[in-house]
């Protein structure tokens, strides 16, 4: 049985659950309650994006301080929205890593305190440490209240995780069984969006800003490079970022007004093409029955449309609110680990550099 704590998993495991999820890996403080890994009973997110915008990115110490202020009110609000108390949930799932160390510690310590303080006949409330990337994968299983329950993704699954800190292709053979096919060798896709957005004067966060600017641009205006890295499933976006930088500096030196919309559209098209082509090829080679696209960059409209257009099997992309960091995805992953028997000891620590391959 899988476990991330120092002690082995326990038997027997139930088949259903109500899990409280807590997420604090970066600059969102979030809590949610999810039933059976699918149905969202509540989800609450306190975003710090406006606070960090003036820094052009996340300022770790500021993020940690905000988590301290927000964590318990957010948990209380999530329980209130679900019409439950801590005694009504079966486990607490909390992001253990990867992420910012200070931010992770706030969520982990809050989860430990709640678990230890909720004494039931069997002892303290079970605690389950969750890998943040695994949580993003399980965002594809979730549904909001009132939404029609869709069929589950069928295995084997090829999943593209694209966010500010991660770009990975993953083969999922079954629940909790992952094989990393490839990852970025330098910048993550979301990081490239942020850097290019600053280069062309659109600010932070880069993803939404570039998408909006690109609506009025020509994606073929600039022939920016695509790093195909033939023979591997890896990605590289540093060359693309450098190409945009050189173009911007060339035009600035010539006192040419930057065609921001065209730059944004051409850059976005280059990123989306590489992501989509590699994902489709991986799905074909590994005979995938389903494709997942998850993570913050999966909110990008051009990427979503391109994946759906080119896929030869069912595609699962979370609703926009579940693409960015949230606790519902943590609770969903927590459900599958809970029914598999995972129970983590209260002495577990955060793992800021925890790769999905070591889950």
C-alpha positions as CSV (number, residue, x, y, z in Angstrom):
1,X,0.0,0.0,0.0
2,X,1.3,3.5,-0.8
3,X,2.5,5.8,2.0
4,X,4.5,8.9,2.3
5,X,5.0,8.8,6.1
6,X,7.5,6.8,8.2
7,X,5.0,4.1,9.0
8,X,3.3,1.5,6.8
9,X,-0.3,2.0,5.6
10,X,-3.0,0.3,7.7
11,X,-5.8,-2.1,6.8
12,X,-8.6,-2.3,6.1
13,X,-9.4,0.6,3.8
14,X,-12.9,2.1,3.3
15,X,-14.4,2.6,-0.1
16,X,-15.9,6.1,0.5
17,X,-14.8,9.2,2.2
18,X,-15.3,12.9,3.0
19,X,-11.9,14.5,3.0
20,X,-10.9,18.0,4.1
21,X,-8.1,19.3,1.8
22,X,-5.6,22.0,2.7
23,X,-3.4,23.7,0.1
24,X,-0.7,26.3,0.8
25,X,2.2,25.4,-1.5
26,X,2.7,28.9,-3.0
27,X,0.5,32.0,-2.8
28,X,-3.0,30.6,-2.5
29,X,-4.4,29.6,0.9
30,X,-7.2,27.1,0.2
31,X,-9.4,24.6,1.9
32,X,-12.1,22.3,0.5
33,X,-14.3,19.3,1.4
34,X,-14.7,16.6,-1.3
35,X,-16.8,13.5,-1.1
36,X,-15.5,10.2,-2.7
37,X,-12.9,12.0,-4.6
38,X,-15.4,13.5,-7.1
39,X,-18.1,15.7,-5.5
40,X,-17.0,19.1,-4.3
41,X,-19.0,19.9,-1.1
42,X,-17.1,23.2,-0.6
43,X,-14.0,25.0,-1.9
44,X,-12.5,28.2,-0.7
45,X,-9.4,30.0,-2.0
46,X,-7.7,33.1,-0.7
47,X,-5.5,34.4,-3.5
48,X,-2.5,36.6,-2.9
49,X,-2.0,37.5,-6.6
50,X,-2.7,41.3,-6.2
51,X,-0.3,41.4,-3.2
52,X,2.6,39.9,-5.2
53,X,1.9,41.7,-8.5
54,X,4.0,44.7,-7.5
55,X,7.0,42.3,-7.1
56,X,6.5,40.8,-10.5
57,X,6.3,37.3,-8.9
58,X,5.7,35.6,-5.6
59,X,7.6,37.0,-2.6
60,X,8.1,33.9,-0.4
61,X,8.2,35.6,3.0
62,X,5.1,37.7,2.2
63,X,3.3,34.6,1.1
64,X,4.1,32.8,4.3
65,X,2.8,35.6,6.5
66,X,-0.4,35.8,4.5
67,X,-0.9,32.0,4.9
68,X,-0.7,32.4,8.7
69,X,-3.4,35.1,8.6
70,X,-5.7,33.2,6.3
71,X,-5.4,29.5,7.0
72,X,-7.8,28.9,9.9
73,X,-10.6,31.3,8.7
74,X,-10.4,29.6,5.3
75,X,-10.7,26.1,6.8
76,X,-13.6,27.2,8.9
77,X,-15.3,28.7,5.9
78,X,-14.9,25.5,3.9
79,X,-16.4,23.4,6.7
80,X,-19.3,25.9,7.1
81,X,-20.0,25.8,3.3
82,X,-20.1,22.0,3.4
83,X,-22.4,22.0,6.5
84,X,-19.9,19.8,8.3
85,X,-17.6,19.8,11.3
86,X,-14.2,18.2,11.7
87,X,-15.9,15.2,13.3
88,X,-17.9,14.6,10.1
89,X,-14.8,14.2,7.9
90,X,-12.8,11.0,7.5
91,X,-9.4,12.5,6.9
92,X,-7.3,15.6,6.4
93,X,-5.3,15.8,3.2
94,X,-2.6,18.5,3.1
95,X,0.0,19.5,0.4
96,X,3.4,18.2,1.6
97,X,5.3,19.4,-1.5
98,X,6.7,20.5,-3.8
99,X,6.4,24.2,-3.1
100,X,7.8,27.1,-1.1
101,X,9.1,25.8,2.2
102,X,7.6,28.5,4.4
103,X,4.2,28.3,2.7
104,X,4.1,24.5,2.9
105,X,4.9,24.5,6.7
106,X,1.9,26.8,7.4
107,X,-0.5,24.4,5.8
108,X,1.2,21.3,7.2
109,X,1.2,22.6,10.8
110,X,-2.4,23.7,10.5
111,X,-3.4,20.2,9.3
112,X,-1.5,18.5,12.1
113,X,-3.1,20.7,14.7
114,X,-6.6,20.0,13.4
115,X,-5.9,16.3,13.1
116,X,-4.5,16.0,16.6
117,X,-7.2,18.1,18.1
118,X,-10.1,16.1,16.6
119,X,-10.2,13.1,18.8
120,X,-12.6,10.3,17.8
121,X,-13.2,6.8,19.0
122,X,-10.4,5.5,16.8
123,X,-8.0,8.3,17.8
124,X,-6.9,11.5,16.0
125,X,-8.3,12.4,12.6
126,X,-6.2,10.6,9.9
127,X,-3.6,12.8,8.2
128,X,-2.5,12.3,4.6
129,X,0.4,14.1,3.0
130,X,-0.2,14.9,-0.7
131,X,2.1,15.6,-3.6
132,X,1.0,18.9,-5.2
133,X,1.5,17.5,-8.8
134,X,-0.5,14.4,-8.0
135,X,-3.2,16.7,-6.7
136,X,-3.3,18.6,-10.0
137,X,-3.8,15.2,-11.8
138,X,-6.9,14.5,-9.6
139,X,-8.4,17.9,-10.4
140,X,-9.6,16.1,-13.6
141,X,-11.9,13.8,-11.5
142,X,-13.7,16.7,-9.7
143,X,-17.2,18.1,-10.3
144,X,-18.9,21.2,-8.9
145,X,-22.4,21.0,-7.3
146,X,-25.0,20.9,-10.0
147,X,-22.6,19.7,-12.7
148,X,-23.4,16.4,-14.5
149,X,-21.2,13.6,-13.3
150,X,-18.9,12.7,-16.3
151,X,-17.3,9.3,-16.9
152,X,-13.9,8.9,-15.2
153,X,-10.8,9.0,-17.3
154,X,-9.9,5.6,-18.5
155,X,-6.4,4.1,-18.0
156,X,-3.8,4.2,-19.3
157,X,-3.8,8.0,-19.2
158,X,-1.2,10.5,-20.6
159,X,-1.3,13.6,-18.5
160,X,0.3,17.0,-19.2
161,X,1.0,19.0,-16.1
162,X,1.6,22.7,-17.0
163,X,2.0,25.3,-14.3
164,X,4.3,28.2,-13.2
165,X,6.8,25.8,-11.7
166,X,6.3,22.5,-13.5
167,X,5.9,21.1,-17.0
168,X,5.7,17.3,-17.1
169,X,4.3,14.5,-19.2
170,X,3.2,11.6,-17.1
171,X,1.9,8.1,-17.9
172,X,-0.7,6.9,-15.4
173,X,-1.3,3.2,-15.6
174,X,-3.8,3.1,-12.7
175,X,-4.7,5.2,-9.6
176,X,-1.6,6.3,-7.8
177,X,0.8,4.7,-10.3
178,X,2.8,7.2,-12.3
179,X,5.7,7.1,-14.7
180,X,7.3,10.4,-15.7
181,X,7.8,10.5,-19.5
182,X,9.5,13.9,-19.7
183,X,9.8,17.3,-18.1
184,X,11.1,20.8,-18.8
185,X,14.9,21.1,-19.0
186,X,14.8,24.8,-18.0
187,X,11.8,27.1,-17.7
188,X,8.4,25.7,-17.0
189,X,5.7,26.8,-19.4
190,X,4.1,29.1,-16.8
191,X,7.4,30.6,-15.9
192,X,8.0,31.4,-19.5
193,X,4.7,33.1,-19.7
194,X,5.5,35.3,-16.7
195,X,9.0,36.2,-18.1
196,X,7.8,37.0,-21.6
197,X,4.9,39.0,-20.2
198,X,7.3,41.2,-18.3
199,X,9.5,41.6,-21.4
200,X,6.6,43.0,-23.5
201,X,5.3,45.2,-20.7
202,X,2.2,43.2,-19.7
203,X,3.1,42.6,-16.0
204,X,2.3,39.7,-13.6
205,X,0.7,37.2,-13.7
206,X,1.8,36.5,-17.3
207,X,-0.7,33.8,-18.3
208,X,-3.9,35.8,-18.3
209,X,-2.2,38.9,-19.5
210,X,-0.7,37.2,-22.6
211,X,-3.9,35.4,-23.4
212,X,-5.9,38.7,-23.3
213,X,-3.3,40.5,-25.4
214,X,-3.1,37.7,-27.9
215,X,-6.8,38.0,-28.7
216,X,-6.0,41.0,-30.9
217,X,-2.7,39.5,-32.3
218,X,-1.6,37.4,-35.2
219,X,0.0,34.1,-34.0
220,X,2.0,33.9,-37.2
221,X,3.4,37.4,-37.0
222,X,6.7,36.1,-35.6
223,X,8.3,32.8,-36.4
224,X,9.5,32.0,-32.9
225,X,11.4,28.7,-32.4
226,X,10.0,25.5,-31.2
227,X,12.3,23.2,-29.3
228,X,11.2,19.7,-30.3
229,X,14.1,17.8,-28.5
230,X,13.6,14.8,-30.8
231,X,13.9,11.4,-29.2
232,X,12.6,12.5,-25.8
233,X,9.4,13.7,-24.2
234,X,11.2,16.6,-22.6
235,X,10.5,20.3,-23.1
236,X,12.6,23.5,-23.3
237,X,11.3,27.1,-23.3
238,X,14.5,29.1,-22.6
239,X,15.3,29.4,-26.3
240,X,11.8,30.7,-27.1
241,X,12.1,33.2,-24.2
242,X,15.5,34.4,-25.5
243,X,14.1,34.7,-29.1
244,X,11.4,37.0,-27.8
245,X,13.9,39.0,-25.8
246,X,16.1,39.5,-28.9
247,X,13.1,40.6,-31.0
248,X,12.1,43.1,-28.3
249,X,15.6,44.5,-28.0
250,X,15.9,44.8,-31.8
251,X,12.7,46.8,-32.1
252,X,13.6,49.0,-29.1
253,X,17.0,49.7,-30.6
254,X,15.3,50.7,-33.8
255,X,12.7,52.8,-31.9
256,X,9.9,50.6,-33.2
257,X,6.8,50.5,-31.1
258,X,6.4,47.0,-29.8
259,X,3.5,45.1,-31.5
260,X,2.5,43.6,-28.1
261,X,-0.5,41.7,-29.4
262,X,1.4,40.0,-32.2
263,X,4.3,39.2,-29.8
264,X,1.9,37.7,-27.3
265,X,0.0,35.7,-29.9
266,X,3.1,34.4,-31.6
267,X,4.7,33.4,-28.3
268,X,1.5,31.7,-27.0
269,X,1.2,29.8,-30.3
270,X,4.8,28.5,-30.0
271,X,4.3,27.2,-26.5
272,X,0.9,25.6,-27.2
273,X,2.1,23.9,-30.3
274,X,5.0,22.1,-28.6
275,X,2.9,21.1,-25.6
276,X,0.1,19.8,-27.8
277,X,2.2,17.9,-30.3
278,X,4.3,16.2,-27.7
279,X,1.2,15.2,-25.7
280,X,-0.6,13.8,-28.7
281,X,2.5,11.8,-29.7
282,X,2.9,10.4,-26.2
283,X,-0.7,9.4,-26.1
284,X,-0.4,7.6,-29.4
285,X,2.8,5.8,-28.5
286,X,1.5,4.7,-25.1
287,X,-2.0,3.8,-26.4
288,X,-3.6,6.2,-24.0
289,X,-7.4,5.8,-23.4
290,X,-7.6,9.3,-22.0
291,X,-5.6,12.6,-21.9
292,X,-5.4,15.0,-19.0
293,X,-4.3,18.6,-19.2
294,X,-3.9,20.1,-15.7
295,X,-2.2,22.9,-13.8
296,X,-2.4,26.7,-14.0
297,X,-1.4,26.9,-17.7
298,X,-4.3,24.5,-18.6
299,X,-6.5,27.5,-18.2
300,X,-5.1,29.0,-21.4
301,X,-7.8,29.0,-24.0
302,X,-5.4,28.5,-27.0
303,X,-4.0,25.4,-25.3
304,X,-7.4,24.0,-24.3
305,X,-8.8,24.5,-27.8
306,X,-5.7,23.0,-29.5
307,X,-5.7,19.9,-27.3
308,X,-9.4,19.2,-27.9
309,X,-9.0,19.7,-31.6
310,X,-6.1,17.3,-32.1
311,X,-6.9,14.6,-29.6
312,X,-7.9,11.1,-30.8
313,X,-9.2,10.0,-27.4
314,X,-11.3,11.7,-24.7
315,X,-9.7,14.8,-23.1
316,X,-10.2,15.9,-19.5
317,X,-9.4,19.5,-18.6
318,X,-10.6,20.9,-15.3
319,X,-12.9,23.9,-15.1
320,X,-10.9,27.2,-15.0
321,X,-11.3,27.5,-11.2
322,X,-9.7,24.1,-10.7
323,X,-6.7,24.7,-13.0
324,X,-5.0,27.0,-10.5
325,X,-3.9,25.9,-7.0
326,X,-6.9,24.8,-4.9
327,X,-7.6,22.4,-2.1
328,X,-10.4,20.4,-3.8
329,X,-7.7,18.7,-5.9
330,X,-5.8,18.0,-2.7
331,X,-8.8,16.4,-1.1
332,X,-9.6,14.4,-4.3
333,X,-6.1,12.9,-4.3
334,X,-6.5,12.4,-0.5
335,X,-9.6,10.3,-1.1
336,X,-7.7,7.8,-3.4
337,X,-4.8,7.6,-0.9
338,X,-7.2,7.2,2.0
339,X,-9.1,4.3,0.4
340,X,-5.7,2.7,-0.5
341,X,-4.8,2.7,3.1
342,X,-2.4,5.6,3.5
343,X,-2.2,7.1,6.9
344,X,0.7,9.5,7.7
345,X,2.2,10.0,11.2
346,X,2.1,13.4,12.8
347,X,5.9,13.7,12.5
348,X,5.9,14.0,8.7
349,X,7.7,17.0,7.4
350,X,7.2,19.1,4.2
351,X,9.2,18.1,1.1
352,X,9.7,21.4,-0.9
353,X,11.4,19.5,-3.8
354,X,9.3,16.3,-3.8
355,X,9.1,15.0,-7.4
356,X,6.1,13.1,-8.5
357,X,8.4,10.2,-9.5
358,X,9.1,9.6,-5.8
359,X,5.5,9.4,-4.7
